[in-house]
């Protein structure tokens, strides 16, 4: 639906684009996301005891720079593409979501609370995830970073892979597909007719 929405946007059909974006805001997607990052779901958080696991470090003992640089983020996307390295779902960068939200504010809600955010964009939110968590001493080397979805990132929290029995996300190749992360939206925005918003009224300067 979101892929088709961007196609409709590029064709100048803002009403169809808004309809598709709104239809993708599904309760079933939200339920899936909540099941993965919920701290009370016992089926998700079955933590194993791993004696050799690194401890949680005090904040002053962690690597000072938590997030990778813009250059490393670009390198990660070149390597991993726009699919989660854990579960494989397609992903969308926050910058693309913010650009679409400005144009389709009603169809793509993004409030301060989880329930006020568009379910599909929330689930497909691209993350730059530390494989060994930053709180456990993980750094910003490319071999300790992976493109993941928000549910996999926040659901894993500060546990290491061994504690959750997870396979190393870089032990297999990334998903390759035609999905472009909706990155073409910005280009389409420059060439399509201007409208006031996702309503049917044409923009009049």
N, CA, C and O of each residue as an XYZ file, in Angstrom:
820
protein
N       0.821     -1.204      0.000
C       0.000      0.000      0.000
C       0.861      1.263      0.000
O       0.571      2.210     -0.732
N       1.906      1.283      0.808
C       2.753      2.463      0.874
C       3.533      2.653     -0.417
O       3.734      3.785     -0.858
N       3.968      1.574     -1.021
C       4.656      1.648     -2.308
C       3.723      2.223     -3.359
O       4.121      3.093     -4.134
N       2.494      1.748     -3.391
C       1.496      2.250     -4.333
C       1.139      3.698     -4.021
O       0.853      4.474     -4.933
N       1.154      4.068     -2.750
C       0.862      5.445     -2.370
C       1.887      6.402     -2.963
O       1.526      7.472     -3.452
N       3.157      6.027     -2.924
C       4.193      6.889     -3.491
C       4.050      6.960     -5.001
O       4.286      8.013     -5.593
N       3.666      5.859     -5.634
C       3.401      5.900     -7.077
C       2.257      6.861     -7.391
O       2.331      7.637     -8.344
N       1.194      6.802     -6.577
C       0.061      7.708     -6.781
C       0.488      9.157     -6.561
O       0.080     10.052     -7.301
N       1.304      9.375     -5.548
C       1.826     10.717     -5.277
C       2.621     11.232     -6.467
O       2.462     12.384     -6.871
N       3.476     10.382     -7.031
C       4.298     10.777     -8.173
C       3.440     11.105     -9.385
O       3.809     11.940    -10.209
N       2.289     10.441     -9.489
C       1.370     10.697    -10.597
C       0.480     11.912    -10.343
O      -0.324     12.279    -11.199
N       0.617     12.540     -9.173
C      -0.167     13.718     -8.855
C      -1.505     13.436     -8.220
O      -2.302     14.355     -8.023
N      -1.773     12.176     -7.891
C      -3.070     11.811     -7.301
C      -2.931     11.771     -5.789
O      -2.742     10.700     -5.213
N      -3.021     12.918     -5.144
C      -2.828     13.001     -3.708
C      -3.956     12.310     -2.942
O      -3.728     11.780     -1.855
N      -5.149     12.311     -3.486
C      -6.268     11.679     -2.793
C      -6.047     10.169     -2.696
O      -6.235      9.582     -1.630
N      -5.650      9.537     -3.806
C      -5.370      8.099     -3.787
C      -4.199      7.790     -2.864
O      -4.227      6.801     -2.132
N      -3.170      8.633     -2.897
C      -2.010      8.416     -2.034
C      -2.412      8.472     -0.573
O      -2.023      7.611      0.216
N      -3.195      9.490     -0.207
C      -3.629      9.629      1.183
C      -4.480      8.448      1.617
O      -4.357      7.974      2.746
N      -5.341      7.971      0.730
C      -6.202      6.829      1.060
C      -5.376      5.584      1.337
O      -5.637      4.867      2.303
N      -4.381      5.320      0.497
C      -3.530      4.149      0.673
C      -2.701      4.248      1.950
O      -2.545      3.258      2.666
N      -2.174      5.424      2.237
C      -1.396      5.611      3.466
C      -2.271      5.358      4.685
O      -1.857      4.680      5.625
N      -3.472      5.900      4.666
C      -4.390      5.720      5.797
C      -4.784      4.257      5.966
O      -4.889      3.775      7.094
N      -5.003      3.548      4.868
C      -5.397      2.141      4.950
C      -4.284      1.268      5.515
O      -4.554      0.213      6.090
N      -3.033      1.700      5.356
C      -1.900      0.929      5.884
C      -1.728      1.094      7.388
O      -0.903      0.410      7.995
N      -2.486      1.980      7.988
C      -2.420      2.198      9.438
C      -3.309      1.163     10.129
O      -4.384      1.486     10.634
N      -2.839     -0.089     10.142
C      -3.665     -1.230     10.553
C      -3.433     -1.622     12.009
O      -2.305     -1.603     12.501
N      -4.518     -1.974     12.684
C      -4.413     -2.454     14.064
C      -3.599     -3.744     14.146
O      -2.884     -3.963     15.124
N      -3.702     -4.603     13.121
C      -2.960     -5.870     13.150
C      -1.452     -5.630     13.123
O      -0.695     -6.380     13.738
N      -1.017     -4.602     12.422
C       0.405     -4.262     12.395
C       0.837     -3.737     13.759
O       1.902     -4.091     14.264
N      -0.002     -2.890     14.348
C       0.327     -2.354     15.673
C       0.416     -3.477     16.708
O       1.307     -3.474     17.557
N      -0.511     -4.435     16.633
C      -0.487     -5.565     17.561
C       0.812     -6.356     17.417
O       1.395     -6.792     18.410
N       1.256     -6.537     16.175
C       2.505     -7.259     15.918
C       3.685     -6.518     16.542
O       4.520     -7.121     17.215
N       3.747     -5.212     16.316
C       4.830     -4.408     16.872
C       4.826     -4.462     18.394
O       5.868     -4.674     19.015
N       3.669     -4.273     18.986
C       3.575     -4.290     20.443
C       3.991     -5.636     21.019
O       4.575     -5.693     22.101
N       3.693     -6.727     20.301
C       4.065     -8.054     20.807
C       5.574     -8.244     20.830
O       6.092     -9.023     21.630
N       6.282     -7.533     19.955
C       7.728     -7.689     19.875
C       8.475     -6.807     20.860
O       9.490     -7.222     21.419
N       7.981     -5.594     21.076
C       8.750     -4.733     21.976
C       8.087     -4.538     23.338
O       8.520     -3.706     24.136
N       7.024     -5.317     23.598
C       6.381     -5.230     24.902
C       7.270     -5.843     25.975
O       7.772     -6.955     25.811
N       7.463     -5.117     27.075
C       8.321     -5.612     28.154
C       7.613     -6.650     29.026
O       8.238     -7.247     29.904
N       6.316     -6.871     28.793
C       5.563     -7.806     29.634
C       5.223     -9.101     28.915
O       4.541     -9.953     29.484
N       5.677     -9.271     27.689
C       5.334    -10.467     26.924
C       6.344    -11.574     27.234
O       7.490    -11.483     26.794
N       5.957    -12.615     27.976
C       6.918    -13.658     28.365
C       7.423    -14.488     27.188
O       8.497    -15.084     27.268
N       6.656    -14.533     26.094
C       7.094    -15.319     24.941
C       8.233    -14.642     24.194
O       8.947    -15.294     23.432
N       8.411    -13.343     24.403
C       9.478    -12.611     23.739
C      10.730    -12.569     24.599
O      11.830    -12.828     24.111
N      10.571    -12.248     25.868
C      11.720    -12.018     26.741
C      12.059    -13.254     27.570
O      11.927    -13.247     28.794
N      12.493    -14.302     26.898
C      13.002    -15.492     27.572
C      14.529    -15.397     27.547
O      15.189    -15.894     26.634
N      15.057    -14.756     28.558
C      16.479    -14.437     28.578
C      17.272    -15.596     29.165
O      16.932    -16.121     30.226
N      18.330    -15.987     28.466
C      19.208    -17.055     28.937
C      20.326    -16.448     29.784
O      20.732    -15.306     29.569
N      20.803    -17.207     30.721
C      21.961    -16.774     31.491
C      23.223    -17.134     30.720
O      23.457    -18.299     30.401
N      24.016    -16.143     30.432
C      25.262    -16.340     29.689
C      26.400    -15.773     30.536
O      26.610    -14.560     30.549
N      27.132    -16.624     31.238
C      28.179    -16.140     32.158
C      29.232    -15.267     31.491
O      29.804    -14.385     32.130
N      29.491    -15.509     30.201
C      30.543    -14.757     29.515
C      30.035    -13.457     28.881
O      30.804    -12.733     28.249
N      28.756    -13.168     29.051
C      28.193    -11.956     28.436
C      28.779    -10.714     29.088
O      29.000    -10.696     30.299
N      29.035     -9.671     28.298
C      29.570     -8.435     28.892
C      28.545     -7.791     29.816
O      27.345     -7.888     29.561
N      28.987     -7.143     30.871
C      28.047     -6.516     31.814
C      27.464     -5.227     31.249
O      27.977     -4.666     30.281
N      26.396     -4.776     31.866
C      25.850     -3.457     31.545
C      26.764     -2.418     32.185
O      27.017     -2.461     33.389
N      27.249     -1.498     31.384
C      28.213     -0.518     31.860
C      27.515      0.725     32.398
O      26.428      1.083     31.946
N      28.137      1.366     33.349
C      27.674      2.676     33.780
C      27.812      3.650     32.610
O      28.681      3.475     31.756
N      26.975      4.656     32.570
C      26.966      5.571     31.434
C      28.330      6.207     31.194
O      28.729      6.416     30.048
N      29.039      6.513     32.264
C      30.340      7.167     32.093
C      31.401      6.214     31.537
O      32.458      6.656     31.087
N      31.122      4.910     31.567
C      32.081      3.930     31.054
C      31.778      3.487     29.624
O      32.541      2.712     29.047
N      30.685      3.964     29.049
C      30.315      3.569     27.690
C      31.050      4.418     26.666
O      31.547      5.498     26.987
N      31.119      3.933     25.443
C      31.722      4.707     24.360
C      30.954      6.016     24.220
O      29.729      5.990     24.099
N      31.640      7.163     24.233
C      30.946      8.458     24.310
C      29.950      8.712     23.187
O      28.850      9.209     23.431
N      30.325      8.377     21.969
C      29.439      8.636     20.826
C      28.568      7.406     20.605
O      29.059      6.349     20.208
N      27.275      7.554     20.865
C      26.385      6.393     20.804
C      25.968      6.050     19.383
O      25.928      4.874     19.022
N      25.658      7.053     18.570
C      25.126      6.800     17.240
C      26.220      6.914     16.176
O      27.146      7.712     16.320
N      26.114      6.113     15.103
C      27.100      6.209     14.021
C      26.976      7.537     13.284
O      25.939      8.197     13.330
N      28.050      7.911     12.607
C      28.062      9.146     11.832
C      27.167      9.007     10.600
O      26.751      7.906     10.241
N      26.879     10.139      9.963
C      26.071     10.125      8.739
C      26.745      9.284      7.653
O      26.076      8.588      6.890
N      28.060      9.355      7.595
C      28.798      8.566      6.597
C      28.632      7.070      6.850
O      28.433      6.295      5.915
N      28.716      6.667      8.124
C      28.544      5.249      8.438
C      27.106      4.793      8.181
O      26.877      3.657      7.766
N      26.146      5.678      8.427
C      24.756      5.333      8.143
C      24.570      5.057      6.653
O      23.887      4.107      6.271
N      25.177      5.888      5.823
C      25.093      5.655      4.377
C      25.754      4.336      3.997
O      25.252      3.602      3.145
N      26.887      4.042      4.637
C      27.581      2.779      4.347
C      26.740      1.581      4.771
O      26.723      0.556      4.090
N      26.042      1.712      5.896
C      25.178      0.627      6.363
C      24.041      0.359      5.392
O      23.719     -0.794      5.105
N      23.439      1.417      4.893
C      22.339      1.236      3.943
C      22.853      0.635      2.636
O      22.180     -0.199      2.030
N      24.035      1.051      2.203
C      24.627      0.452      1.001
C      24.864     -1.040      1.209
O      24.665     -1.835      0.290
N      25.284     -1.419      2.402
C      25.575     -2.830      2.688
C      24.312     -3.653      2.915
O      24.168     -4.747      2.369
N      23.386     -3.112      3.734
C      22.236     -3.895      4.192
C      20.963     -3.644      3.399
O      20.053     -4.472      3.418
N      20.884     -2.511      2.698
C      19.658     -2.179      1.983
C      18.569     -1.706      2.930
O      18.844     -1.221      4.028
N      17.329     -1.857      2.484
C      16.176     -1.360      3.245
C      15.324     -2.509      3.780
O      14.097     -2.492      3.685
N      16.002     -3.503      4.343
C      15.315     -4.619      5.004
C      16.005     -4.906      6.328
O      17.224     -4.783      6.443
N      15.213     -5.292      7.331
C      15.762     -5.627      8.643
C      16.678     -6.843      8.538
O      16.306     -7.849      7.934
N      17.874     -6.755      9.123
C      18.811     -7.868      9.070
C      18.432     -8.997     10.016
O      18.982    -10.094      9.915
N      17.498     -8.749     10.938
C      16.990     -9.822     11.787
C      15.799    -10.532     11.149
O      15.839    -11.742     10.926
N      14.738     -9.778     10.857
C      13.483    -10.423     10.421
C      13.177    -10.238      8.937
O      12.324    -10.940      8.393
N      13.857     -9.304      8.275
C      13.721     -9.175      6.830
C      12.629     -8.247      6.330
O      12.486     -8.091      5.117
N      11.839     -7.612      7.220
C      10.756     -6.770      6.725
C      11.320     -5.516      6.062
O      12.422     -5.084      6.401
N      10.575     -4.922      5.117
C      11.028     -3.684      4.467
C      10.985     -2.509      5.430
O      10.167     -2.471      6.350
N      11.878     -1.553      5.207
C      12.062     -0.456      6.152
C      12.006      0.910      5.471
O      12.175      1.034      4.258
N      11.757      1.943      6.307
C      11.647      3.321      5.832
C      12.421      4.217      6.798
O      12.206      4.156      8.009
N      13.308      5.036      6.275
C      14.056      5.958      7.135
C      13.130      7.013      7.723
O      12.119      7.376      7.121
N      13.488      7.498      8.907
C      12.684      8.525      9.568
C      12.592      9.791      8.731
O      11.574     10.481      8.765
N      13.657     10.108      7.970
C      13.648     11.308      7.150
C      12.578     11.232      6.064
O      11.932     12.231      5.744
N      12.396     10.033      5.499
C      11.349      9.848      4.488
C       9.980      9.936      5.140
O       9.070     10.566      4.600
N       9.830      9.306      6.299
C       8.551      9.382      7.013
C       8.192     10.822      7.363
O       7.039     11.229      7.224
N       9.179     11.594      7.816
C       8.910     12.989      8.174
C       8.504     13.797      6.944
O       7.617     14.646      7.031
N       9.136     13.546      5.809
C       8.773     14.254      4.579
C       7.346     13.909      4.150
O       6.592     14.782      3.720
N       6.982     12.630      4.271
C       5.631     12.223      3.900
C       4.604     12.753      4.891
O       3.489     13.106      4.506
N       4.976     12.808      6.161
C       4.069     13.333      7.184
C       3.725     14.798      6.919
O       2.591     15.216      7.150
N       4.686     15.577      6.438
C       4.434     16.985      6.154
C       3.390     17.160      5.059
O       2.595     18.099      5.089
N       3.401     16.247      4.094
C       2.462     16.348      2.975
C       1.128     15.693      3.306
O       0.072     16.185      2.909
N       1.181     14.581      4.033
C      -0.019     13.784      4.336
C      -0.220     13.695      5.855
O      -0.236     12.608      6.432
N      -0.368     14.837      6.467
C      -0.428     14.910      7.929
C      -1.595     14.117      8.506
O      -1.442     13.449      9.528
N      -2.750     14.182      7.868
C      -3.917     13.483      8.387
C      -3.814     11.973      8.171
O      -4.169     11.192      9.054
N      -3.335     11.570      7.015
C      -3.245     10.139      6.700
C      -2.095      9.460      7.423
O      -2.134      8.254      7.666
N      -1.060     10.239      7.770
C       0.142      9.684      8.403
C       0.353     10.379      9.751
O       1.219     11.246      9.869
N      -0.429     10.007     10.760
C      -0.234     10.632     12.075
C       1.084     10.199     12.699
O       1.528      9.066     12.511
N       1.706     11.109     13.442
C       2.947     10.770     14.152
C       3.012     11.584     15.439
O       3.664     12.627     15.497
N       2.329     11.096     16.461
C       2.290     11.786     17.744
C       3.440     11.384     18.645
O       4.314     10.606     18.261
N       3.422     11.927     19.845
C       4.496     11.665     20.803
C       4.396     10.274     21.414
O       5.404      9.718     21.850
N       3.190      9.704     21.451
C       2.979      8.377     22.037
C       2.828      7.319     20.947
O       2.430      7.623     19.822
N       3.154      6.068     21.296
C       3.096      4.983     20.328
C       1.731      4.883     19.651
O       1.649      4.714     18.434
N       0.658      4.989     20.440
C      -0.679      4.816     19.884
C      -1.069      5.958     18.957
O      -2.033      5.837     18.201
N      -0.341      7.056     19.003
C      -0.613      8.175     18.117
C       0.251      8.178     16.866
O       0.298      9.172     16.143
N       0.932      7.071     16.611
C       1.816      6.971     15.452
C       1.269      5.971     14.447
O       0.665      4.966     14.821
N       1.481      6.250     13.187
C       1.024      5.375     12.097
C       1.648      3.988     12.267
O       2.869      3.854     12.352
N       0.803      2.967     12.316
C       1.274      1.623     12.674
C       2.316      1.085     11.702
O       3.318      0.512     12.132
N       2.100      1.258     10.400
C       3.037      0.697      9.426
C       4.372      1.431      9.461
O       5.425      0.794      9.427
N       4.345      2.765      9.527
C       5.588      3.512      9.586
C       6.331      3.243     10.892
O       7.562      3.253     10.918
N       5.600      3.005     11.963
C       6.219      2.664     13.243
C       6.914      1.310     13.150
O       8.063      1.169     13.569
N       6.220      0.317     12.605
C       6.771     -1.032     12.491
C       7.963     -1.070     11.532
O       8.914     -1.822     11.746
N       7.905     -0.254     10.475
C       8.914     -0.288      9.415
C       9.988      0.787      9.607
O      10.718      1.113      8.671
N      10.078      1.320     10.793
C      11.011      2.405     11.105
C      12.438      1.879     11.085
O      12.798      1.040     11.911
N      13.253      2.357     10.158
C      14.625      1.886      9.998
C      15.480      2.347     11.173
O      15.448      3.516     11.560
N      16.249      1.409     11.736
C      17.126      1.669     12.874
C      18.570      1.302     12.530
O      18.829      0.414     11.718
N      19.499      2.010     13.171
C      20.923      1.677     13.069
C      21.279      1.004     14.395
O      21.609      1.669     15.378
N      21.204     -0.313     14.401
C      21.227     -1.085     15.642
C      22.632     -1.586     15.956
O      23.363     -2.025     15.068
N      22.999     -1.511     17.239
C      24.261     -2.085     17.707
C      24.049     -3.573     17.989
O      23.145     -3.939     18.740
N      24.870     -4.422     17.397
C      24.743     -5.867     17.618
C      25.134     -6.204     19.051
O      24.371     -6.852     19.767
N      26.314     -5.768     19.472
C      26.601     -5.728     20.910
C      26.119     -4.372     21.388
O      26.666     -3.351     20.972
N      25.110     -4.330     22.250
C      24.497     -3.055     22.608
C      25.501     -2.031     23.147
O      26.499     -2.380     23.776
N      25.207     -0.785     22.883
C      26.054      0.303     23.369
C      26.224      0.231     24.887
O      27.303      0.506     25.412
N      25.149     -0.142     25.586
C      25.210     -0.225     27.048
C      26.068     -1.382     27.541
O      26.410     -1.447     28.722
N      26.417     -2.300     26.635
C      27.263     -3.440     27.005
C      28.664     -3.285     26.432
O      29.434     -4.244     26.398
N      28.995     -2.079     25.981
C      30.340     -1.809     25.478
C      30.462     -1.807     23.979
O      31.566     -1.652     23.457
N      29.364     -1.975     23.264
C      29.406     -2.007     21.800
C      29.723     -0.653     21.200
O      29.256      0.379     21.682
N      30.520     -0.665     20.146
C      30.926      0.568     19.480
C      30.257      0.747     18.138
O      29.321      0.025     17.796
N      30.747      1.723     17.372
C      30.145      2.084     16.100
C      30.918      1.573     14.895
O      30.792      2.122     13.801
N      31.718      0.524     15.086
C      32.348     -0.113     13.937
C      31.268     -0.766     13.084
O      30.257     -1.231     13.610
N      31.475     -0.802     11.780
C      30.459     -1.348     10.879
C      30.123     -2.798     11.183
O      28.991     -3.231     10.969
N      31.110     -3.563     11.688
C      30.830     -4.965     11.981
C      30.028     -5.135     13.271
O      29.640     -6.253     13.608
N      29.775     -4.045     13.997
C      28.913     -4.106     15.176
C      27.588     -3.375     14.936
O      26.833     -3.136     15.879
N      27.307     -3.025     13.696
C      26.081     -2.308     13.374
C      25.294     -3.060     12.315
O      25.866     -3.756     11.477
N      23.991     -2.916     12.361
C      23.123     -3.544     11.361
C      21.870     -2.707     11.195
O      21.398     -2.078     12.143
N      21.340     -2.704      9.986
C      20.042     -2.082      9.726
C      18.965     -3.022     10.248
O      18.915     -4.188      9.856
N      18.099     -2.521     11.134
C      17.016     -3.347     11.672
C      15.729     -2.527     11.734
O      15.741     -1.309     11.550
N      14.631     -3.212     11.993
C      13.361     -2.530     12.221
C      13.276     -2.099     13.682
O      14.018     -2.597     14.528
N      12.372     -1.179     13.969
C      12.205     -0.705     15.351
C      11.772     -1.819     16.302
O      12.299     -1.890     17.412
N      10.823     -2.706     15.914
C      10.446     -3.775     16.843
C      11.607     -4.695     17.210
O      11.748     -5.075     18.372
N      12.440     -5.058     16.233
C      13.584     -5.923     16.546
C      14.604     -5.185     17.414
O      15.176     -5.771     18.332
N      14.829     -3.915     17.128
C      15.797     -3.135     17.901
C      15.320     -2.931     19.336
O      16.026     -3.271     20.285
N      14.132     -2.382     19.488
C      13.645     -2.074     20.830
C      13.238     -3.336     21.589
O      13.328     -3.381     22.816
N      12.789     -4.363     20.861
C      12.437     -5.616     21.516
C      13.647     -6.314     22.099
O      13.558     -6.927     23.163
N      14.783     -6.229     21.414
C      16.023     -6.844     21.910
C      16.604     -6.045     23.063
O      17.292     -6.594     23.924
N      16.328     -4.751     23.078
C      16.733     -3.878     24.174
C      18.254     -3.966     24.383
O      19.010     -3.849     23.419
N      18.704     -4.167     25.607
C      20.139     -4.158     25.912
C      20.712     -5.566     26.070
O      21.817     -5.729     26.587
N      19.972     -6.581     25.631
C      20.493     -7.944     25.719
C      21.404     -8.260     24.546
O      21.211     -7.753     23.441
N      22.391     -9.097     24.794
C      23.249     -9.569     23.704
C      22.564    -10.741     23.019
O      21.617    -11.319     23.553
N      23.047    -11.082     21.839
C      22.396    -12.113     21.027
C      22.282    -13.433     21.773
O      21.242    -14.090     21.721
N      23.350    -13.827     22.472
C      23.372    -15.124     23.149
C      22.319    -15.209     24.250
O      21.776    -16.285     24.501
N      22.028    -14.103     24.899
C      21.045    -14.115     25.983
C      19.632    -14.371     25.472
O      18.786    -14.884     26.204
N      19.381    -14.014     24.222
C      18.053    -14.233     23.641
C      18.033    -15.399     22.653
O      16.988    -15.715     22.085
N      19.181    -16.036     22.447
C      19.233    -17.152     21.511
C      19.038    -16.729     20.071
O      18.458    -17.470     19.278
N      19.517    -15.544     19.724
C      19.340    -15.015     18.373
C      20.560    -15.300     17.502
O      21.699    -15.288     17.971
N      20.296    -15.551     16.243
C      21.364    -15.716     15.271
C      21.997    -14.362     14.967
O      21.307    -13.343     14.953
N      23.296    -14.349     14.725
C      23.972    -13.109     14.375
C      23.381    -12.576     13.070
O      23.325    -13.311     12.084
N      22.940    -11.316     13.041
C      22.250    -10.812     11.845
C      23.128    -10.711     10.611
O      22.614    -10.647      9.495
N      24.453    -10.697     10.791
C      25.359    -10.607      9.645
C      25.886    -11.973      9.213
O      26.767    -12.059      8.358
N      25.346    -13.041      9.804
C      25.801    -14.386      9.441
C      25.199    -14.857      8.128
O      25.597    -15.896      7.600
N      24.255    -14.113      7.601
C      23.660    -14.427      6.303
C      23.521    -13.121      5.535
O      23.556    -12.043      6.128
N      23.365    -13.212      4.236
C      23.293    -12.011      3.410
C      22.014    -11.220      3.629
O      21.025    -11.763      4.121
N      22.023     -9.942      3.268
C      20.828     -9.117      3.406
C      19.768     -9.489      2.378
O      20.070    -10.076      1.339
N      18.525     -9.141      2.683
C      17.437     -9.320      1.722
C      17.631     -8.315      0.593
O      17.857     -7.130      0.840
N      17.544     -8.785     -0.623
C      17.626     -7.911     -1.785
C      16.297     -7.952     -2.526
O      15.798     -9.024     -2.869
N      15.733     -6.784     -2.766
C      14.449     -6.719     -3.469
C      14.354     -5.377     -4.165
O      15.298     -4.587     -4.141
N      13.210     -5.118     -4.789
C      12.993     -3.849     -5.469
C      12.557     -2.749     -4.504
O      12.412     -1.598     -4.915
N      12.344     -3.083     -3.220
C      11.911     -2.100     -2.240
C      13.002     -1.044     -2.045
O      14.148     -1.380     -1.745
N      12.647      0.223     -2.214
C      13.624      1.305     -2.140
C      13.480      2.152     -0.885
O      14.068      3.230     -0.800
N      12.707      1.683      0.093
C      12.506      2.449      1.307
C      11.670      3.701      1.103
O      11.656      4.590      1.954
N      10.968      3.771     -0.031
C      10.172      4.944     -0.417
C      11.051      6.175     -0.601
O      10.566      7.303     -0.520
N      12.336      5.963     -0.848
C      13.269      7.074     -1.005
C      12.911      7.946     -2.200
O      13.284      9.119     -2.236
N      12.202      7.404     -3.169
C      11.835      8.173     -4.357
C      10.781      9.228     -4.060
O      10.473     10.047     -4.927
N      10.218      9.229     -2.853
C       9.184     10.205     -2.528
C       9.691     11.632     -2.680
O       8.979     12.477     -3.223
N      10.894     11.919     -2.219
C      11.420     13.279     -2.296
C      11.568     13.737     -3.737
O      11.270     14.888     -4.059
N      12.027     12.842     -4.609
C      12.148     13.212     -6.018
C      10.776     13.474     -6.627
O      10.591     14.413     -7.402
N       9.812     12.618     -6.259
C       8.457     12.789     -6.787
C       7.853     14.090     -6.298
O       7.087     14.737     -7.013
N       8.203     14.476     -5.068
C       7.643     15.688     -4.482
C       8.071     16.935     -5.252
O       7.372     17.948     -5.239
N       9.213     16.859     -5.918
C       9.713     18.024     -6.642
C       9.033     18.224     -7.989
O       9.050     19.328     -8.534
N       8.427     17.155     -8.537
C       7.925     17.254     -9.911
C       6.409     17.145    -10.006
O       5.848     17.396    -11.072
N       5.736     16.781     -8.930
C       4.293     16.619     -9.003
C       3.577     17.935     -8.761
O       4.147     18.837     -8.147
N       2.330     18.069     -9.231
C       1.579     19.299     -9.011
C       1.399     19.574     -7.525
O       1.282     18.641     -6.731
N       1.375     20.838     -7.147
C       1.265     21.208     -5.740
C      -0.195     21.219     -5.311
O      -1.065     21.730     -6.016
N      -0.439     20.647     -4.147
C      -1.758     20.659     -3.551
C      -1.633     21.173     -2.120
O      -0.557     21.144     -1.523
N      -2.749     21.641     -1.590
C      -2.710     22.168     -0.236
C      -2.391     21.057      0.754
O      -1.561     21.255      1.642
N      -3.012     19.916      0.632
C      -2.721     18.757      1.474
C      -3.355     17.556      0.824
O      -3.553     17.544     -0.391
N      -3.690     16.510      1.628
C      -4.234     15.302      1.027
C      -5.703     15.418      0.677
O      -6.299     14.439      0.229
N      -6.306     16.579      0.864
C      -7.687     16.773      0.480
C      -7.793     16.983     -1.036
O      -6.777     17.024     -1.730
N      -8.984     17.110     -1.530
C      -9.189     17.180     -2.974
C      -9.001     18.587     -3.528
O      -9.035     18.774     -4.744
N      -8.801     19.588     -2.656
C      -8.678     20.949     -3.133
C      -7.286     21.184     -3.740
O      -6.285     20.930     -3.070
N      -7.198     21.651     -4.964
C      -5.884     21.962     -5.542
C      -5.256     23.159     -4.859
O      -5.945     24.067     -4.394
N      -3.956     23.142     -4.810
C      -3.227     24.259     -4.210
C      -3.370     25.494     -5.108
O      -3.223     25.404     -6.327
N      -3.654     26.637     -4.496
C      -3.770     27.880     -5.225
C      -2.854     28.917     -4.584
O      -3.129     29.366     -3.471
N      -1.791     29.302     -5.243
C      -0.850     30.272     -4.665
C      -1.520     31.645     -4.462
O      -0.878     32.581     -3.986
